[in-house]
Amino acid sequence: MSTGAKAALGCGGAVAILLALLLMGACMSVLSDDPPREPRATSAPEAVTEAENEQAVEEEEEEEPAFPEPETLEYSGVGDSVVEIDLHDDARIATLSHGGASNFTVRTLTSGGDNSDMLANVIGAYEGRVLYNAGEREEAAALEISADGSWEITLEPLSTAVSWGEDEDEFVGAGDEVVQLAWTPEGITALSMTHDGAGNFAIWSYTSTDRDLLVNEIGAYEGQVSLAAGTLLLAVTANGNWTFTR
């Protein structure tokens, strides 16, 4: 997987570590920077220090996160369009819908007008969610849409991926989707998959440092693959119903 995808998918851990260090620094400052006080009642200095600590923690909690999630961006229209969007190069999820009967394609464009990610390329009505900017890409600056009907596009942060719960052995879905694992694969994890559609069935898995193409078949599918330890996301391309079982 490219450097861009690694940074995008691994930012959660970096944020947690950064905030932990900031909080540790704030607490150390409160505990060590106060000038020495004259000895008075033994409990008074401790009470003051405890109050200062509580105030410092409250102020830390109220601060804006160091890396806030991107805001959700919504666009809609009819027919062929080129829509400028907020410039970004982090991995996100695009939710797409189309009400026409002919070809529907959506791709991202760079600030120089070059093609980047293909988000959709289907015939007729469509609803689905896809991952984009998950490889080495330039910043997405616009969307180029080809359609013969009405369309809606929502660009969302990765946290909006549908969750596969820790207590769920099976996950069921249909069409294009992005799945976030609420459990962590360890060691050898076998994943059984089925698909009943007639088109392409492809599954990409993503860890914080790598990605892997698990399945890439046409039509109905039934099989088992190995899921890498530390897998975070599964990006599904399908035109039928599908299941995952662990």
C-alpha positions as a printed NumPy array, in Angstrom:
array([[  0.   ,   0.   ,   0.   ],
       [  1.253,   3.488,  -0.718],
       [  2.447,   6.085,   1.754],
       [ -0.745,   8.151,   1.372],
       [ -2.964,   5.259,   2.375],
       [ -0.735,   4.356,   5.299],
       [ -0.948,   7.868,   6.693],
       [ -4.684,   8.094,   6.19 ],
       [ -5.552,   4.763,   7.789],
       [ -3.035,   5.066,  10.62 ],
       [ -3.901,   8.561,  11.834],
       [ -6.159,   7.329,  14.651],
       [ -3.245,   5.771,  16.554],
       [ -1.094,   8.856,  15.987],
       [ -3.836,  11.096,  17.368],
       [ -4.225,   8.924,  20.481],
       [ -0.462,   8.968,  21.148],
       [ -0.22 ,  12.734,  20.539],
       [ -3.11 ,  13.497,  22.888],
       [ -1.63 ,  11.178,  25.54 ],
       [  1.689,  13.014,  25.354],
       [ -0.026,  16.414,  25.537],
       [ -2.032,  15.333,  28.572],
       [  1.08 ,  13.913,  30.246],
       [  2.944,  17.177,  29.616],
       [  0.093,  19.241,  31.07 ],
       [ -0.024,  17.124,  34.231],
       [  3.781,  17.218,  34.654],
       [  3.697,  21.013,  34.274],
       [  1.096,  21.351,  37.008],
       [  2.991,  19.019,  39.329],
       [  6.502,  20.398,  38.816],
       [  6.339,  24.094,  37.82 ],
       [  4.606,  25.537,  40.928],
       [  7.067,  27.469,  43.17 ],
       [  7.676,  25.999,  46.664],
       [  5.267,  27.191,  49.35 ],
       [  6.002,  27.978,  52.96 ],
       [  4.974,  25.091,  55.207],
       [  1.534,  25.834,  56.649],
       [ -1.268,  23.418,  57.291],
       [ -0.251,  20.053,  55.82 ],
       [ -3.493,  19.628,  53.814],
       [ -3.662,  23.122,  52.216],
       [ -0.972,  22.736,  49.521],
       [ -2.368,  19.317,  48.506],
       [ -5.883,  20.768,  48.16 ],
       [ -4.646,  23.604,  45.944],
       [ -2.6  ,  21.241,  43.772],
       [ -5.544,  18.859,  43.355],
       [ -7.828,  21.727,  42.298],
       [ -5.248,  22.923,  39.779],
       [ -4.919,  19.391,  38.401],
       [ -8.694,  19.098,  37.954],
       [ -8.823,  22.475,  36.188],
       [ -5.959,  21.489,  33.862],
       [ -7.68 ,  18.206,  32.951],
       [-10.991,  20.005,  32.29 ],
       [ -9.247,  22.548,  30.038],
       [ -7.491,  19.706,  28.175],
       [-10.808,  17.921,  27.563],
       [-12.392,  21.097,  26.176],
       [ -9.634,  21.675,  23.606],
       [-10.269,  20.901,  19.93 ],
       [ -8.785,  17.551,  18.795],
       [ -5.383,  17.868,  17.133],
       [ -6.66 ,  16.172,  13.971],
       [-10.428,  16.793,  13.699],
       [-12.455,  14.588,  11.362],
       [-13.234,  16.125,   7.978],
       [-16.745,  17.46 ,   7.611],
       [-19.278,  15.596,   5.485],
       [-19.641,  17.076,   1.979],
       [-22.906,  16.654,   0.028],
       [-23.523,  17.254,  -3.68 ],
       [-26.479,  16.591,  -5.995],
       [-27.496,  17.278,  -9.578],
       [-28.893,  15.921, -12.83 ],
       [-26.941,  14.658, -15.832],
       [-23.29 ,  15.262, -16.711],
       [-21.492,  17.589, -14.299],
       [-18.098,  18.682, -13.024],
       [-18.281,  19.708,  -9.364],
       [-15.414,  21.375,  -7.499],
       [-14.957,  20.035,  -3.958],
       [-12.879,  20.943,  -0.917],
       [ -9.288,  19.929,  -1.723],
       [ -8.19 ,  16.82 ,   0.228],
       [ -5.851,  13.835,  -0.071],
       [ -6.939,  11.717,   2.918],
       [ -8.854,   8.452,   2.479],
       [-12.64 ,   8.888,   2.691],
       [-15.9  ,   7.141,   1.825],
       [-18.179,   8.23 ,  -1.023],
       [-21.885,   7.363,  -0.861],
       [-23.348,   7.469,  -4.383],
       [-26.829,   7.168,  -5.89 ],
       [-28.181,   7.479,  -9.452],
       [-31.744,   7.461, -10.752],
       [-31.08 ,   7.144, -14.481],
       [-31.206,   4.184, -16.884],
       [-27.894,   4.608, -18.751],
       [-24.207,   4.74 , -17.863],
       [-23.308,   6.318, -14.513],
       [-19.644,   7.111, -13.883],
       [-18.015,   9.174, -11.15 ],
       [-14.315,   9.914, -10.901],
       [-12.173,  12.292,  -8.861],
       [-10.016,  14.902, -10.599],
       [ -6.771,  16.455,  -9.396],
       [ -6.279,  20.223,  -9.232],
       [ -4.566,  19.919, -12.625],
       [ -7.639,  18.284, -14.165],
       [ -6.147,  14.782, -14.368],
       [ -8.195,  11.651, -13.637],
       [ -7.581,  10.078, -10.231],
       [ -9.986,   7.547,  -8.617],
       [-12.898,   5.886, -10.426],
       [-15.704,   5.79 ,  -7.85 ],
       [-18.451,   4.253,  -9.998],
       [-18.895,   2.816, -13.484],
       [-22.299,   1.12 , -13.766],
       [-25.393,   0.978, -15.961],
       [-28.743,   2.22 , -14.665],
       [-29.939,   2.969, -11.148],
       [-27.273,   2.641,  -8.476],
       [-26.696,   2.957,  -4.734],
       [-23.41 ,   2.157,  -3.06 ],
       [-20.512,   3.227,  -0.855],
       [-16.887,   3.161,  -1.993],
       [-13.466,   3.904,  -0.536],
       [-11.303,   6.462,  -2.347],
       [ -7.923,   8.177,  -1.909],
       [ -6.676,   4.904,  -0.388],
       [ -3.676,   4.687,  -2.708],
       [ -0.948,   7.052,  -3.87 ],
       [ -3.093,   9.834,  -5.285],
       [ -2.853,  13.572,  -5.726],
       [ -5.333,  15.75 ,  -3.886],
       [ -8.947,  15.335,  -5.   ],
       [-10.153,  18.72 ,  -6.263],
       [-13.315,  17.9  ,  -8.224],
       [-15.816,  15.204,  -9.19 ],
       [-16.58 ,  14.424, -12.83 ],
       [-20.019,  12.824, -13.21 ],
       [-21.541,  11.204, -16.287],
       [-25.247,  10.427, -15.836],
       [-28.614,  10.539, -17.589],
       [-30.639,  11.011, -14.409],
       [-30.52 ,  12.611, -10.98 ],
       [-27.58 ,  11.801,  -8.711],
       [-26.42 ,  12.398,  -5.138],
       [-22.885,  12.133,  -3.746],
       [-21.831,  12.353,  -0.094],
       [-18.149,  12.396,   0.913],
       [-17.67 ,  11.17 ,   4.487],
       [-14.839,  10.351,   6.946],
       [-13.697,   6.741,   7.391],
       [-15.448,   6.565,  10.764],
       [-18.792,   6.297,   8.917],
       [-17.927,   2.839,   7.557],
       [-20.514,   0.234,   8.564],
       [-19.263,  -1.723,  11.593],
       [-18.811,  -5.495,  11.84 ],
       [-19.435,  -6.019,  15.554],
       [-17.06 ,  -7.882,  17.835],
       [-19.774, -10.383,  18.823],
       [-20.942, -11.048,  15.245],
       [-19.536, -14.104,  13.466],
       [-21.35 , -13.303,  10.208],
       [-21.758, -10.077,   8.264],
       [-24.345,  -9.733,   5.487],
       [-24.493,  -7.008,   2.845],
       [-25.38 ,  -6.136,  -0.74 ],
       [-23.659,  -4.111,  -3.436],
       [-20.67 ,  -1.821,  -2.935],
       [-19.835,  -1.206,   0.731],
       [-17.041,  -0.265,   3.149],
       [-16.867,  -2.389,   6.316],
       [-14.966,  -1.443,   9.457],
       [-13.906,  -4.32 ,  11.733],
       [-14.771,  -3.749,  15.413],
       [-12.625,  -6.776,  16.206],
       [ -8.938,  -7.37 ,  15.499],
       [ -7.833, -10.382,  13.429],
       [ -4.882, -12.161,  15.043],
       [ -2.761, -15.036,  13.812],
       [ -4.453, -17.064,  11.067],
       [ -8.014, -15.806,  10.514],
       [-10.03 , -17.648,   7.857],
       [-12.812, -15.627,   6.237],
       [-15.542, -17.433,   4.274],
       [-17.291, -15.397,   1.548],
       [-20.288, -15.808,  -0.746],
       [-21.691, -13.66 ,  -3.566],
       [-24.802, -14.266,  -5.686],
       [-24.42 , -11.436,  -8.229],
       [-23.545, -11.692, -11.928],
       [-20.918,  -8.931, -12.048],
       [-17.532,  -8.266, -10.493],
       [-16.992,  -9.36 ,  -6.882],
       [-13.802,  -7.863,  -5.436],
       [-12.635,  -7.443,  -1.833],
       [ -9.731,  -5.255,  -0.723],
       [ -8.528,  -5.504,   2.891],
       [ -6.65 ,  -2.675,   4.632],
       [ -4.378,  -2.67 ,   7.677],
       [ -2.672,   0.463,   9.004],
       [  0.36 ,  -0.306,   6.829],
       [ -0.759,  -2.388,   3.859],
       [ -3.603,  -3.534,   1.621],
       [ -4.419,  -6.854,  -0.051],
       [ -6.765,  -7.985,  -2.83 ],
       [ -8.568, -10.95 ,  -1.244],
       [-11.007, -11.816,  -4.042],
       [-11.48 , -10.655,  -7.642],
       [-14.056, -12.804,  -9.464],
       [-16.938, -12.43 , -11.916],
       [-20.358, -13.793, -10.978],
       [-21.411, -16.052,  -8.12 ],
       [-18.666, -16.93 ,  -5.657],
       [-18.107, -19.131,  -2.631],
       [-14.709, -19.529,  -1.018],
       [-12.405, -18.923,   1.917],
       [ -9.448, -16.554,   2.262],
       [ -6.956, -15.612,   4.971],
       [ -7.401, -12.226,   6.643],
       [ -4.178, -10.447,   7.637],
       [ -3.58 ,  -9.693,  11.311],
       [ -4.56 ,  -6.127,  12.157],
       [ -7.033,  -5.699,   9.288],
       [ -9.122,  -2.539,   9.81 ],
       [-11.305,  -2.149,   6.708],
       [-12.836,  -4.257,   3.939],
       [-13.823,  -2.495,   0.704],
       [-16.44 ,  -4.52 ,  -1.193],
       [-17.272,  -4.284,  -4.905],
       [-20.376,  -6.326,  -5.768],
       [-23.67 ,  -6.2  ,  -7.661],
       [-25.445,  -8.846,  -5.596],
       [-25.872, -10.103,  -2.044],
       [-22.779, -11.223,  -0.156],
       [-21.8  , -12.702,   3.206],
       [-18.647, -12.835,   5.332],
       [-18.248, -15.511,   8.028],
       [-15.349, -15.88 ,  10.449]])
